[in-house]
Amino acid sequence: MKKGLLLIFTLLSSLVINAQTATNFNCNDCNNVNHDLFSELDAGQVIIMCWVMPCGACISPSVNSGAAAQSYTSSHPGRVKFYLIDDSGNTNCSTLTSWASTNNINYDACFSDNTIRMTDYGTNGMPKIVVLGGPNHVVVFNQNNTFDYHDLQNAVDDALLATGISNQPVPFSSVNLFPNPVNAGSTVLSYSLEQNSDVTIEIYNTLGAKVNSIILKNELTGKHEIALDLSAYSNGVYFISLAAGEVLQTIRLVVAE
């Protein structure tokens, strides 16, 4: 019995020791939006990164990877992101985004920057796909050239679980919108904090695209209200994500005439 327990402990220890971790980057995407990988992972996001040449063999895996990310739009709004990355960072952004558009590849961000290296995750692939998540920035999926769609989804599920966000005590004692649905161009978001914290408010549409972001520094314990101007928003459903530290809470918003 002791030998069996020792073997299990040894195997588990080996998995922890050998777990691959992500390499941070801080750069702008092709829309000139800045990204810091570790900050996004620390905020509870799961990132699917896909390096392409681009090439014909890259099309199907890229399409399916983007679809996998989008499949979490309703269940985990704003949490799963698909990043399309040029393999060497030397392809013009317009060429890369045009290739993606032509082949119906949906992405959350597109990069052509040689600071994002696939070699940080082992050997090259065309494409190379990795899934990153959790506060320890763990690599939960790493495949070259091709992949199984269900294996990728299982990896994303594991990464979402690794964030631990859904299991942590929520620092918001209440989160409300009034009015909701909104038909007058604005609404008031109110929330109460159980402890002092920075608060990040992000709004996503049903496709998972972020349409607004507000960062509030050093918010004090107690009730807070913020007016949200929605006059430029199209009718439809949106999700408002509030993050305090590593804890995330989401509320549904409806904009209607």
Phi and psi in degrees as GROMACS dihedral restraints (atoms count N, CA, C in turn):
[ dihedral_restraints ]
;  ai    aj    ak    al  type     phi  dphi    fc
    3     4     5     6     1   -62.9    20    10
    4     5     6     7     1   -38.8    20    10
    6     7     8     9     1   -64.4    20    10
    7     8     9    10     1   -38.3    20    10
    9    10    11    12     1   -65.4    20    10
   10    11    12    13     1   -43.5    20    10
   12    13    14    15     1   -63.9    20    10
   13    14    15    16     1   -38.9    20    10
   15    16    17    18     1   -63.5    20    10
   16    17    18    19     1   -39.2    20    10
   18    19    20    21     1   -64.9    20    10
   19    20    21    22     1   -43.3    20    10
   21    22    23    24     1   -63.4    20    10
   22    23    24    25     1   -44.3    20    10
   24    25    26    27     1   -61.0    20    10
   25    26    27    28     1   -40.5    20    10
   27    28    29    30     1   -64.1    20    10
   28    29    30    31     1   -42.2    20    10
   30    31    32    33     1   -65.7    20    10
   31    32    33    34     1   -43.9    20    10
   33    34    35    36     1   -64.4    20    10
   34    35    36    37     1   -40.6    20    10
   36    37    38    39     1   -62.9    20    10
   37    38    39    40     1   -38.2    20    10
   39    40    41    42     1   -64.7    20    10
   40    41    42    43     1   -39.2    20    10
   42    43    44    45     1   -64.6    20    10
   43    44    45    46     1   -40.9    20    10
   45    46    47    48     1   -66.5    20    10
   46    47    48    49     1   -44.7    20    10
   48    49    50    51     1   -64.8    20    10
   49    50    51    52     1   -38.2    20    10
   51    52    53    54     1   -91.2    20    10
   52    53    54    55     1    -1.1    20    10
   54    55    56    57     1   -61.0    20    10
   55    56    57    58     1   128.0    20    10
   57    58    59    60     1   -81.8    20    10
   58    59    60    61     1   140.7    20    10
   60    61    62    63     1  -113.4    20    10
   61    62    63    64     1   158.3    20    10
   63    64    65    66     1   -73.3    20    10
   64    65    66    67     1   160.9    20    10
   66    67    68    69     1  -105.8    20    10
   67    68    69    70     1   126.6    20    10
   69    70    71    72     1   -69.9    20    10
   70    71    72    73     1   153.5    20    10
   72    73    74    75     1  -143.7    20    10
   73    74    75    76     1   154.0    20    10
   75    76    77    78     1  -138.4    20    10
   76    77    78    79     1   106.9    20    10
   78    79    80    81     1  -158.5    20    10
   79    80    81    82     1   172.6    20    10
   81    82    83    84     1   -93.9    20    10
   82    83    84    85     1   145.7    20    10
   84    85    86    87     1   -84.6    20    10
   85    86    87    88     1  -173.7    20    10
   87    88    89    90     1   -69.8    20    10
   88    89    90    91     1   -12.3    20    10
   90    91    92    93     1   -98.4    20    10
   91    92    93    94     1    11.4    20    10
   93    94    95    96     1    65.5    20    10
   94    95    96    97     1    28.8    20    10
   96    97    98    99     1   -97.0    20    10
   97    98    99   100     1   131.0    20    10
   99   100   101   102     1   -79.4    20    10
  100   101   102   103     1   141.5    20    10
  102   103   104   105     1  -132.4    20    10
  103   104   105   106     1   131.9    20    10
  105   106   107   108     1  -117.1    20    10
  106   107   108   109     1   111.3    20    10
  108   109   110   111     1   -57.3    20    10
  109   110   111   112     1   -49.2    20    10
  111   112   113   114     1   -64.2    20    10
  112   113   114   115     1   -36.4    20    10
  114   115   116   117     1   -64.0    20    10
  115   116   117   118     1   -39.1    20    10
  117   118   119   120     1   -69.0    20    10
  118   119   120   121     1   -40.2    20    10
  120   121   122   123     1   -66.8    20    10
  121   122   123   124     1   -40.4    20    10
  123   124   125   126     1   -64.4    20    10
  124   125   126   127     1   -26.7    20    10
  126   127   128   129     1   -81.0    20    10
  127   128   129   130     1     0.8    20    10
  129   130   131   132     1    98.0    20    10
  130   131   132   133     1     7.6    20    10
  132   133   134   135     1   -82.2    20    10
  133   134   135   136     1   149.7    20    10
  135   136   137   138     1  -109.2    20    10
  136   137   138   139     1   128.5    20    10
  138   139   140   141     1  -113.7    20    10
  139   140   141   142     1   125.1    20    10
  141   142   143   144     1   -98.8    20    10
  142   143   144   145     1   117.8    20    10
  144   145   146   147     1  -109.3    20    10
  145   146   147   148     1   130.4    20    10
  147   148   149   150     1  -131.8    20    10
  148   149   150   151     1   114.9    20    10
  150   151   152   153     1   -91.7    20    10
  151   152   153   154     1   132.7    20    10
  153   154   155   156     1  -132.0    20    10
  154   155   156   157     1   165.0    20    10
  156   157   158   159     1   -79.9    20    10
  157   158   159   160     1   -43.3    20    10
  159   160   161   162     1   -80.3    20    10
  160   161   162   163     1   160.0    20    10
  162   163   164   165     1  -152.1    20    10
  163   164   165   166     1   168.2    20    10
  165   166   167   168     1   -61.6    20    10
  166   167   168   169     1   -40.4    20    10
  168   169   170   171     1   -69.0    20    10
  169   170   171   172     1   -17.2    20    10
  171   172   173   174     1   -82.9    20    10
  172   173   174   175     1   -16.6    20    10
  174   175   176   177     1   -63.5    20    10
  175   176   177   178     1   -57.7    20    10
  177   178   179   180     1   -60.2    20    10
  178   179   180   181     1   -48.9    20    10
  180   181   182   183     1   -60.7    20    10
  181   182   183   184     1   -35.3    20    10
  183   184   185   186     1   -68.3    20    10
  184   185   186   187     1   -43.6    20    10
  186   187   188   189     1   -58.6    20    10
  187   188   189   190     1   -47.2    20    10
  189   190   191   192     1   -69.7    20    10
  190   191   192   193     1   -34.3    20    10
  192   193   194   195     1   -66.4    20    10
  193   194   195   196     1   -43.1    20    10
  195   196   197   198     1   -63.0    20    10
  196   197   198   199     1   -39.4    20    10
  198   199   200   201     1   -65.5    20    10
  199   200   201   202     1   -37.1    20    10
  201   202   203   204     1   -61.7    20    10
  202   203   204   205     1   -43.4    20    10
  204   205   206   207     1   -63.2    20    10
  205   206   207   208     1   -43.4    20    10
  207   208   209   210     1   -66.7    20    10
  208   209   210   211     1   -24.1    20    10
  210   211   212   213     1   -65.6    20    10
  211   212   213   214     1   -13.5    20    10
  213   214   215   216     1  -100.0    20    10
  214   215   216   217     1     6.7    20    10
  216   217   218   219     1   -59.4    20    10
  217   218   219   220     1   -43.6    20    10
  219   220   221   222     1   -79.9    20    10
  220   221   222   223     1   -42.3    20    10
  222   223   224   225     1   -77.9    20    10
  223   224   225   226     1   -31.9    20    10
  225   226   227   228     1  -138.7    20    10
  226   227   228   229     1    67.1    20    10
  228   229   230   231     1   -57.8    20    10
  229   230   231   232     1   128.9    20    10
  231   232   233   234     1    75.7    20    10
  232   233   234   235     1     4.2    20    10
  234   235   236   237     1   -96.0    20    10
  235   236   237   238     1   -30.4    20    10
  237   238   239   240     1  -112.3    20    10
  238   239   240   241     1   122.3    20    10
  240   241   242   243     1  -119.7    20    10
  241   242   243   244     1   144.4    20    10
  243   244   245   246     1  -114.5    20    10
  244   245   246   247     1   119.4    20    10
  246   247   248   249     1  -109.3    20    10
  247   248   249   250     1   121.8    20    10
  249   250   251   252     1   -96.7    20    10
  250   251   252   253     1   126.3    20    10
  252   253   254   255     1  -131.1    20    10
  253   254   255   256     1   131.9    20    10
  255   256   257   258     1   -67.6    20    10
  256   257   258   259     1   139.4    20    10
  258   259   260   261     1   -61.9    20    10
  259   260   261   262     1   -38.7    20    10
  261   262   263   264     1  -115.0    20    10
  262   263   264   265     1    -1.3    20    10
  264   265   266   267     1    69.8    20    10
  265   266   267   268     1    24.9    20    10
  267   268   269   270     1  -121.8    20    10
  268   269   270   271     1     9.7    20    10
  270   271   272   273     1   -92.4    20    10
  271   272   273   274     1   132.3    20    10
  273   274   275   276     1   -56.6    20    10
  274   275   276   277     1   137.5    20    10
  276   277   278   279     1   -57.5    20    10
  277   278   279   280     1   -39.8    20    10
  279   280   281   282     1   -64.2    20    10
  280   281   282   283     1   -36.1    20    10
  282   283   284   285     1   -66.8    20    10
  283   284   285   286     1   -43.7    20    10
  285   286   287   288     1   -66.7    20    10
  286   287   288   289     1   -45.0    20    10
  288   289   290   291     1   -70.3    20    10
  289   290   291   292     1   -33.1    20    10
  291   292   293   294     1   -66.3    20    10
  292   293   294   295     1   -42.1    20    10
  294   295   296   297     1   -60.3    20    10
  295   296   297   298     1   -43.0    20    10
  297   298   299   300     1   -64.7    20    10
  298   299   300   301     1   -42.8    20    10
  300   301   302   303     1   -64.7    20    10
  301   302   303   304     1   -43.5    20    10
  303   304   305   306     1   -59.5    20    10
  304   305   306   307     1   -34.4    20    10
  306   307   308   309     1  -102.5    20    10
  307   308   309   310     1    15.5    20    10
  309   310   311   312     1    56.6    20    10
  310   311   312   313     1    43.0    20    10
  312   313   314   315     1   -96.6    20    10
  313   314   315   316     1   116.3    20    10
  315   316   317   318     1   -93.9    20    10
  316   317   318   319     1   127.4    20    10
  318   319   320   321     1  -134.7    20    10
  319   320   321   322     1   159.7    20    10
  321   322   323   324     1   -91.3    20    10
  322   323   324   325     1   -29.1    20    10
  324   325   326   327     1  -154.0    20    10
  325   326   327   328     1   146.6    20    10
  327   328   329   330     1  -122.7    20    10
  328   329   330   331     1   134.7    20    10
  330   331   332   333     1  -128.4    20    10
  331   332   333   334     1   142.7    20    10
  333   334   335   336     1  -135.3    20    10
  334   335   336   337     1    82.9    20    10
  336   337   338   339     1  -147.4    20    10
  337   338   339   340     1   123.8    20    10
  339   340   341   342     1   -75.2    20    10
  340   341   342   343     1     2.2    20    10
  342   343   344   345     1   -80.5    20    10
  343   344   345   346     1   -13.6    20    10
  345   346   347   348     1   -98.7    20    10
  346   347   348   349     1    98.1    20    10
  348   349   350   351     1  -105.4    20    10
  349   350   351   352     1   128.0    20    10
  351   352   353   354     1   -70.0    20    10
  352   353   354   355     1   -24.3    20    10
  354   355   356   357     1   -67.1    20    10
  355   356   357   358     1   -14.8    20    10
  357   358   359   360     1   -67.0    20    10
  358   359   360   361     1   -13.2    20    10
  360   361   362   363     1  -120.6    20    10
  361   362   363   364     1    32.5    20    10
  363   364   365   366     1    98.3    20    10
  364   365   366   367     1  -148.7    20    10
  366   367   368   369     1   -74.2    20    10
  367   368   369   370     1   158.8    20    10
  369   370   371   372     1   -69.3    20    10
  370   371   372   373     1   155.0    20    10
  372   373   374   375     1  -146.4    20    10
  373   374   375   376     1   162.0    20    10
  375   376   377   378     1  -135.0    20    10
  376   377   378   379     1    89.7    20    10
  378   379   380   381     1   -86.4    20    10
  379   380   381   382     1   174.3    20    10
  381   382   383   384     1  -117.3    20    10
  382   383   384   385     1   130.0    20    10
  384   385   386   387     1  -126.3    20    10
  385   386   387   388     1   127.3    20    10
  387   388   389   390     1  -128.8    20    10
  388   389   390   391     1   152.7    20    10
  390   391   392   393     1  -121.0    20    10
  391   392   393   394     1   129.2    20    10
  393   394   395   396     1  -122.0    20    10
  394   395   396   397     1   143.0    20    10
  396   397   398   399     1  -172.7    20    10
  397   398   399   400     1   165.2    20    10
  399   400   401   402     1    92.6    20    10
  400   401   402   403     1   159.1    20    10
  402   403   404   405     1   -65.5    20    10
  403   404   405   406     1   -18.7    20    10
  405   406   407   408     1   -94.8    20    10
  406   407   408   409     1     6.1    20    10
  408   409   410   411     1    58.2    20    10
  409   410   411   412     1    47.0    20    10
  411   412   413   414     1   -82.5    20    10
  412   413   414   415     1   144.5    20    10
  414   415   416   417     1   -86.8    20    10
  415   416   417   418     1   113.1    20    10
  417   418   419   420     1  -103.1    20    10
  418   419   420   421     1    -5.8    20    10
  420   421   422   423     1  -154.1    20    10
  421   422   423   424     1   136.5    20    10
  423   424   425   426     1  -154.5    20    10
  424   425   426   427     1   103.7    20    10
  426   427   428   429     1  -133.0    20    10
  427   428   429   430     1   145.9    20    10
  429   430   431   432     1  -110.0    20    10
  430   431   432   433     1   140.1    20    10
  432   433   434   435     1    75.2    20    10
  433   434   435   436     1   -43.8    20    10
  435   436   437   438     1  -153.8    20    10
  436   437   438   439     1   168.7    20    10
  438   439   440   441     1  -161.2    20    10
  439   440   441   442     1   164.4    20    10
  441   442   443   444     1   -95.1    20    10
  442   443   444   445     1   125.8    20    10
  444   445   446   447     1   -56.7    20    10
  445   446   447   448     1   -42.9    20    10
  447   448   449   450     1   -69.7    20    10
  448   449   450   451     1   -34.0    20    10
  450   451   452   453     1   -63.2    20    10
  451   452   453   454     1   -39.3    20    10
  453   454   455   456     1   -64.7    20    10
  454   455   456   457     1   -44.8    20    10
  456   457   458   459     1   -62.8    20    10
  457   458   459   460     1   -39.9    20    10
  459   460   461   462     1   -61.5    20    10
  460   461   462   463     1   -38.3    20    10
  462   463   464   465     1   -65.8    20    10
  463   464   465   466     1   -41.5    20    10
  465   466   467   468     1   -63.0    20    10
  466   467   468   469     1   -41.9    20    10
  468   469   470   471     1   -59.1    20    10
  469   470   471   472     1   -44.1    20    10
  471   472   473   474     1   -62.5    20    10
  472   473   474   475     1   -40.5    20    10
  474   475   476   477     1   -67.0    20    10
  475   476   477   478     1   -39.7    20    10
  477   478   479   480     1   -62.8    20    10
  478   479   480   481     1   -40.9    20    10
  480   481   482   483     1   -64.8    20    10
  481   482   483   484     1   -37.2    20    10
  483   484   485   486     1   -66.7    20    10
  484   485   486   487     1   -23.5    20    10
  486   487   488   489     1   -64.2    20    10
  487   488   489   490     1   -28.9    20    10
  489   490   491   492     1    69.5    20    10
  490   491   492   493     1     3.7    20    10
  492   493   494   495     1   -63.0    20    10
  493   494   495   496     1   -41.2    20    10
  495   496   497   498     1   -69.9    20    10
  496   497   498   499     1   -15.8    20    10
  498   499   500   501     1  -101.9    20    10
  499   500   501   502     1    -1.5    20    10
  501   502   503   504     1   -91.1    20    10
  502   503   504   505     1   150.5    20    10
  504   505   506   507     1   -62.2    20    10
  505   506   507   508     1   133.6    20    10
  507   508   509   510     1   -79.7    20    10
  508   509   510   511     1   128.0    20    10
  510   511   512   513     1   -78.0    20    10
  511   512   513   514     1    -4.7    20    10
  513   514   515   516     1   -98.2    20    10
  514   515   516   517     1   119.3    20    10
  516   517   518   519     1   -78.9    20    10
  517   518   519   520     1   -21.0    20    10
  519   520   521   522     1  -158.7    20    10
  520   521   522   523     1   145.3    20    10
  522   523   524   525     1  -137.8    20    10
  523   524   525   526     1   124.5    20    10
  525   526   527   528     1  -141.6    20    10
  526   527   528   529     1   154.8    20    10
  528   529   530   531     1  -124.2    20    10
  529   530   531   532     1   134.9    20    10
  531   532   533   534     1  -148.0    20    10
  532   533   534   535     1   126.1    20    10
  534   535   536   537     1   -80.9    20    10
  535   536   537   538     1   161.9    20    10
  537   538   539   540     1  -158.6    20    10
  538   539   540   541     1   110.0    20    10
  540   541   542   543     1   -65.4    20    10
  541   542   543   544     1   158.4    20    10
  543   544   545   546     1  -107.4    20    10
  544   545   546   547     1   128.1    20    10
  546   547   548   549     1  -133.2    20    10
  547   548   549   550     1    11.1    20    10
  549   550   551   552     1  -120.3    20    10
  550   551   552   553     1    12.9    20    10
  552   553   554   555     1    90.5    20    10
  553   554   555   556     1    -7.9    20    10
  555   556   557   558     1  -152.7    20    10
  556   557   558   559     1   158.0    20    10
  558   559   560   561     1  -146.5    20    10
  559   560   561   562     1   163.1    20    10
  561   562   563   564     1  -113.0    20    10
  562   563   564   565     1   122.5    20    10
  564   565   566   567     1   -94.9    20    10
  565   566   567   568     1   122.7    20    10
  567   568   569   570     1  -119.7    20    10
  568   569   570   571     1   143.7    20    10
  570   571   572   573     1  -154.3    20    10
  571   572   573   574     1   153.1    20    10
  573   574   575   576     1  -118.2    20    10
  574   575   576   577     1   130.9    20    10
  576   577   578   579     1   -97.9    20    10
  577   578   579   580     1   137.9    20    10
  579   580   581   582     1   -84.9    20    10
  580   581   582   583     1   -15.6    20    10
  582   583   584   585     1  -154.1    20    10
  583   584   585   586     1   158.1    20    10
  585   586   587   588     1   -61.1    20    10
  586   587   588   589     1   137.8    20    10
  588   589   590   591     1  -167.7    20    10
  589   590   591   592     1   152.3    20    10
  591   592   593   594     1   -70.7    20    10
  592   593   594   595     1   145.1    20    10
  594   595   596   597     1  -127.1    20    10
  595   596   597   598     1   130.2    20    10
  597   598   599   600     1  -112.4    20    10
  598   599   600   601     1   126.0    20    10
  600   601   602   603     1  -112.3    20    10
  601   602   603   604     1   122.9    20    10
  603   604   605   606     1  -128.6    20    10
  604   605   606   607     1   142.2    20    10
  606   607   608   609     1  -116.3    20    10
  607   608   609   610     1   130.8    20    10
  609   610   611   612     1  -123.3    20    10
  610   611   612   613     1   146.3    20    10
  612   613   614   615     1   -87.2    20    10
  613   614   615   616     1  -178.8    20    10
  615   616   617   618     1   -71.7    20    10
  616   617   618   619     1   -11.2    20    10
  618   619   620   621     1   -89.1    20    10
  619   620   621   622     1    -0.6    20    10
  621   622   623   624     1    86.2    20    10
  622   623   624   625     1     6.1    20    10
  624   625   626   627     1   -83.6    20    10
  625   626   627   628     1   134.1    20    10
  627   628   629   630     1   -78.1    20    10
  628   629   630   631     1   126.2    20    10
  630   631   632   633     1  -109.3    20    10
  631   632   633   634     1   -12.1    20    10
  633   634   635   636     1  -162.4    20    10
  634   635   636   637     1   151.9    20    10
  636   637   638   639     1  -146.5    20    10
  637   638   639   640     1   132.9    20    10
  639   640   641   642     1  -130.9    20    10
  640   641   642   643     1   128.3    20    10
  642   643   644   645     1  -114.1    20    10
  643   644   645   646     1   123.3    20    10
  645   646   647   648     1  -114.8    20    10
  646   647   648   649     1   119.4    20    10
  648   649   650   651     1   -92.1    20    10
  649   650   651   652     1   140.9    20    10
  651   652   653   654     1    54.3    20    10
  652   653   654   655     1    47.0    20    10
  654   655   656   657     1   -70.0    20    10
  655   656   657   658     1   135.9    20    10
  657   658   659   660     1   -89.4    20    10
  658   659   660   661     1   158.1    20    10
  660   661   662   663     1   -54.7    20    10
  661   662   663   664     1   137.9    20    10
  663   664   665   666     1   124.7    20    10
  664   665   666   667     1  -168.6    20    10
  666   667   668   669     1   -87.2    20    10
  667   668   669   670     1   141.7    20    10
  669   670   671   672     1  -135.8    20    10
  670   671   672   673     1   151.3    20    10
  672   673   674   675     1  -136.0    20    10
  673   674   675   676     1   143.0    20    10
  675   676   677   678     1  -142.3    20    10
  676   677   678   679     1   131.6    20    10
  678   679   680   681     1   -83.1    20    10
  679   680   681   682     1   132.5    20    10
  681   682   683   684     1  -111.1    20    10
  682   683   684   685     1   120.2    20    10
  684   685   686   687     1   -84.2    20    10
  685   686   687   688     1   114.4    20    10
  687   688   689   690     1  -112.9    20    10
  688   689   690   691     1    17.1    20    10
  690   691   692   693     1   -62.8    20    10
  691   692   693   694     1   -26.1    20    10
  693   694   695   696     1   -93.7    20    10
  694   695   696   697     1     3.0    20    10
  696   697   698   699     1   -86.5    20    10
  697   698   699   700     1   139.8    20    10
  699   700   701   702     1   -74.5    20    10
  700   701   702   703     1   158.1    20    10
  702   703   704   705     1   -60.9    20    10
  703   704   705   706     1   141.8    20    10
  705   706   707   708     1   149.9    20    10
  706   707   708   709     1  -170.9    20    10
  708   709   710   711     1  -100.3    20    10
  709   710   711   712     1   137.7    20    10
  711   712   713   714     1  -132.7    20    10
  712   713   714   715     1   164.1    20    10
  714   715   716   717     1  -125.4    20    10
  715   716   717   718     1   127.2    20    10
  717   718   719   720     1  -100.8    20    10
  718   719   720   721     1   121.6    20    10
  720   721   722   723     1  -106.5    20    10
  721   722   723   724     1   127.1    20    10
  723   724   725   726     1  -112.4    20    10
  724   725   726   727     1   125.4    20    10
  726   727   728   729     1  -120.5    20    10
  727   728   729   730     1   131.4    20    10
  729   730   731   732     1  -129.4    20    10
  730   731   732   733     1   112.4    20    10
  732   733   734   735     1    65.1    20    10
  733   734   735   736     1  -124.3    20    10
  735   736   737   738     1  -104.4    20    10
  736   737   738   739     1    14.0    20    10
  738   739   740   741     1  -107.2    20    10
  739   740   741   742     1   136.0    20    10
  741   742   743   744     1  -124.5    20    10
  742   743   744   745     1   137.6    20    10
  744   745   746   747     1  -134.7    20    10
  745   746   747   748     1   140.3    20    10
  747   748   749   750     1  -123.7    20    10
  748   749   750   751     1   140.4    20    10
  750   751   752   753     1  -131.0    20    10
  751   752   753   754     1   143.0    20    10
  753   754   755   756     1   -86.9    20    10
  754   755   756   757     1   137.8    20    10
  756   757   758   759     1  -124.2    20    10
  757   758   759   760     1   136.5    20    10
  759   760   761   762     1  -119.3    20    10
  760   761   762   763     1   124.7    20    10
  762   763   764   765     1  -105.9    20    10
  763   764   765   766     1   121.5    20    10
  765   766   767   768     1  -143.5    20    10
  766   767   768   769     1   157.0    20    10
